């Protein structure tokens, strides 16, 4: 191939890549700002799963530390590959209508070289600050990243870097939501120091960005307090959360023969596959709700009705009432937890709603429809007979 043809081939591929990357019009963006590479999978994996599966949502993961970098480069790099594998697990289970472009690279933000991974509607950024050193930076002590490509001089340096990163990702998207660690020790006892500092960093960012923030419970040593938190996830959420965490763990083991679930505290880690607890939700208007629970059903917030007819053959109607303007996600699942179809995913005003579902390409059996309203949900069963 001549040099001219090679250059033309490269240009055409770059143009195609640009089209694929910028063709999506997202209605909202969700950030998961976490300390370690397995935090979102363990503590809010079921929520991230639904966000990633939504065509209209852009999902961005920001990891402030390199995890247990004291165990060596092979381990922290394996953990980064593990969290990428969790995203691949979600995207690979079912067909996705967005871009399938997958690529790695580096961005320079505030003179810091930040490694990233992007795939379809997701982006992942790795700041690679050494484990247990965020509090030093908070107190004005500078630290190099574990790969020695950058140095964070102080708290303002770290804050402004993440702030600029968020502004870059949110370009022309006004509906912004951030998940992060609950930093308040009274609401989240026994949390890791890096979790708490990352949570405090997120709260400072909220003061500068018009967004909603959800702070979740986590743990280090599975304290007696957290062990009293009851199981609160449905079957589908447990299956999805377990699948994406185990895909992370397997990738880490394949890369460096370290198994998280085989650690002395591995059993306690896996208990969070059955639980997700949001401690506080902070709204863009500065109001705050202390939930101290997962997706609580708020009395009189909404009503989900039984589908009609049921059983049904070619068509059934799914109905619900909203008592306030709310963010609504209406989905259909198979008994094995597979997402069959997303019926609705947007903000709706107060009112009564009817949606007709035509299950064209699936077999007879039991299916489940799930209505998520803001941070509450209800699941009901329906029966398809063909």
Buried (B, 14 or more C-beta within 10 A) or exposed (E): EEEEEEEEEEEEEEEEEEEBEEEBEBBBBBBBBBBBBBBBBBBBBBBBBBBBBBBBBBBBBBBBBBBBBEBEEEBBBBBBBBBBBBBBBBBEBEEBEBBEEBEEEEEEBBEBEBBBBBBBBBBBBBBBBBBBBBEBBBEEEEBBBBBEBBEBEBBEBBBBBBBBBBEEBBEEBEBBBBBBBBBBEEBBBBBBBBBBBBBBBBBBBBEEBEBBBBBBBBBBEBEEEBEEBEEBBBEBBBBBBBBBBBBBBBBBBEBBEBEBBEEEEEEBBBBBBBBBBBBBBBEBEEEEBEBBBBBBBBEEBBBBBEBEEBEBEEEBBBBBBBBEEBBBBBBBBBEEBBBBBBBBBEEBEEEEBEBEBEBEEBEEEEBBBBBBBBBBBBBBEBBBEE
